[in-house]
Amino acid sequence: MALTTINRPDNQKALFGTGNDLEIYHGGTNSYIDNNTGALEITANSFFVNNAANNEVQIKATADGAVELYHNNSKKIETTSGGVSFSAHTYHADNQRAYFGAGYDLEIYHNSSSGASYITEANALLRIASDGIGIESEDHSEWYLSATKNNGVLLAYDNVQKFETTSAGVLVTGTLAAKGQVTASAVPPIAIESTVDSNDFSISQYEDSNGVYTFIGQNSQLNAGGSDVVLDSGHKSAGIMLDARGNGAFYVYTGDTNESKERLKVDADGMHMVCSTSHALSTATTVGLGTSNYVYRGHHSATDGDPNTGTLCFTVWANGNTENLNNSYGATSDIKLKENIVDANSQWNDIKALKIRNYNFKAETGHDTHTQIGLVAQELETVCPKLVYETTDFNDKGEDLGTTTKAINYSVLYVKALKTLQEAISEIEILKTKVAALEAA
């Protein structure tokens, strides 16, 4: 006899098994399948759980295939041969972690107290693998970091690139500020390249068995041995070296596009050595003329390491006056250096022809305008042309103005005056002899 329908009242159970192990019933509101012993096994090549209207899938399982979970008849989770596939977002409540690894090594969660989200790797290195990585704002309007395979890593500030790794090192756009020690080991360890005209600035430090030496250069750097300055081709160069080898020294280098030369050296004793292809040394002061401020001053018997000590021995004042301690001025005059030594000719007529003048400098020259006594170069030139020489006129920037100014070699003039004085003395002695003879007669 075939049964098509079995009707049972609410809470009346259909019992299966000797010990009523399986129960099926409706409780008035919900229906139940209650297995009290062992496992409840449902076997089928395909298994579906649908809604009451049988028009929406909730669970689907297929032999040798996937198990699928649905939401509102839309598949959200599916098992695959490789694991699990999600067709939509996964949501975790605050402070609820998603764990990865047998030892829960990797955690991903949001902390409700701090308002921050975390990716935590407890036991090893956290690796993010991709041919390109970008970190940006939540609304995608600003980027923070960009990294690309076989290319650079870029960092931004306020959506503007500020830092980039390159095949040669790093490129910084803007100001580079360091709070603390900066260390590097390349040669040169620090190099700054201008994006305007490829002029390079470098700071290089080297060490050998004799000590450490540091070079700071524009378009130049020391070679690895510290024995020569290496130039960037096609650019003028400049640099300074702090040499702590031996007793220590300080150097300044400048050069054209082909060669860099040592221009200044300050040795361990403080001695300054200058080498120039033009003017050697120039000092300047903003004060006016007079003897209240000097443009150069020298001392002796100073305390080592204290340049503010010592006894004054030489001064050049702002008005050009020169003073020394003992009023002694010398010139090299050793006979071993001279030849063709003969008595000088008479200087009587030269000295007699000199025009001794009173004058004052013009105000526009910037010199003192008080009345002075001396010679005029052009007038002296007609008598003793070799005592007059010309100097090139320069502006405040050291640029040649294309004019010259005549000057007088007064020191030679003084020797000529001495020769004339000797001649006068000889004449006086002759006259004295004649006068004595006349008086005796």
C-alpha positions, 0 to 999 in steps of 0.5 A, a space after each residue: 500500500 503506497 502512502 502519499 501523505 502522513 499527517 501528525 499533530 503538533 508535538 507528536 513525534 515520528 520515532 526511529 531506532 530501537 531506542 527512539 534515537 531519531 525524532 522528527 516533529 513540529 513543535 507548533 512553531 518550528 520543526 525539528 530533526 533530533 538525532 540523539 545517538 551517533 551522527 546524523 548523515 544525509 547522503 546525496 550526490 547533490 544537496 540543497 537547502 532552499 527557502 519555504 517557497 522553494 525559490 531561493 537557494 540557501 545551501 548547495 552541496 555537490 559531490 566531487 564539487 563545492 559547498 556553497 553558502 548563499 545570502 538572499 539567493 546570492 552566493 557568498 562563500 564557496 569551497 574550492 579545490 584550493 580552499 575557500 572563495 568569497 564572493 563578497 566582503 568579510 566582516 569582523 567585529 571590533 577587537 575580533 581577530 582574523 588569525 593566520 598560521 598554525 601558531 596564530 602568527 599573523 593577526 588582522 583586527 580593528 581595535 575599538 579603544 584606539 580606533 586603529 587597525 592592526 596587521 601583526 606578525 608575531 614570530 617572523 618577517 611580514 612580507 607583502 609580495 606584488 609587482 606594484 604596491 600603493 598606500 593611499 588615503 581611504 577616499 583614494 584622493 591622496 597617495 602616501 607610498 608607491 613601489 613598482 617592480 624594477 623601478 623606484 619607491 616613492 614617498 609623498 607629503 600632502 599628495 606631492 612626491 618628496 622622496 624617490 629611490 633610483 638606480 644611483 641612490 635616492 632623490 629628495 625633492 625639497 629640504 632634507 633635515 636630519 635629527 641625529 647622526 647620519 652615517 654612510 659608507 659609499 664613495 662619496 657617502 653623501 652626494 647632492 645633485 642639482 636638478 638645474 644644471 647637474 652641479 654636484 655637491 658631495 661630502 666624503 669621508 675616508 680613513 687610512 692607517 694615518 687617520 681620517 680625512 673628510 672632503 666637502 666639494 662642489 663638482 669635486 671629491 677626493 679619490 679613495 686614497 685621498 691624494 688627489 681631487 677628482 673633478 666633474 667634467 665640464 664644471 668649475 669646482 671648489 672644496 674643503 678638506 678636514 685632514 685629521 691625519 698626522 698633525 691635522 690640517 685644513 685645505 681649500 681647493 678651487 679649480 676650472 673645468 680641467 684641474 683643481 688646485 690647493 689654494 689655502 692650507 692651515 697647518 696644525 700650528 695654525 700657519 696660513 699658506 695661500 696660493 693664487 694665480 692672481 691677487 693673493 690676499 685681500 682684507 676689507 672693513 666696513 668702517 671709514 678712514 682713520 686709525 680707530 680700526 685696522 684692516 690687519 694686525 699681528 701679534 707675537 708671543 701669543 698663547 697656543 690655541 688662543 688667537 686673542 693673546 700676544 703682544 702687538 707688533 704690526 698694524 695696518 690701519 683703515 686709512 693706510 697707515 702702517 705701524 710696527 713695533 720698532 720702526 724697522 723696515 728691511 729688504 733682502 741685501 746679502 752680497 751673496 745674492 748680488 753681482 755687478 756691484 759699483 758705486 751709484 751715479 750722482 743723484 744730485 740733479 734728480 733730487 734737485 729736480 723733484 717738486 715737493 708738493 702740498 696736496 689733498 685727495 679728492 673727496 670722491 676717492 674715499 681717502 683722507 682729505 687733509 693736507 699732505 706733503 709728497 710727490 705727484 707721480 706724473 711729475 716724478 715720472 719726467 725726472 725718474 720714470 723708473 720710480 713710477 709704476 701703475 696698478 690696475 683699477 678694480 671695482 668692489 667685486 674685483 673686476 678690472 675697470 680697464 683703467 690704471 692708477 700711478 704709484 711711487 716707489 718711495 723706498 728707492 727715492 729715499 736711497 737716492 736722497 741718501 746718495 744726494 746727502 752724501 754728495 752734499 756732505 762731500 761738498 760741505 766738507 770741501 767748502 769747510 776746508 776752503 773756509 778754514 784755509 781762508 780763515 787761517 790766511 
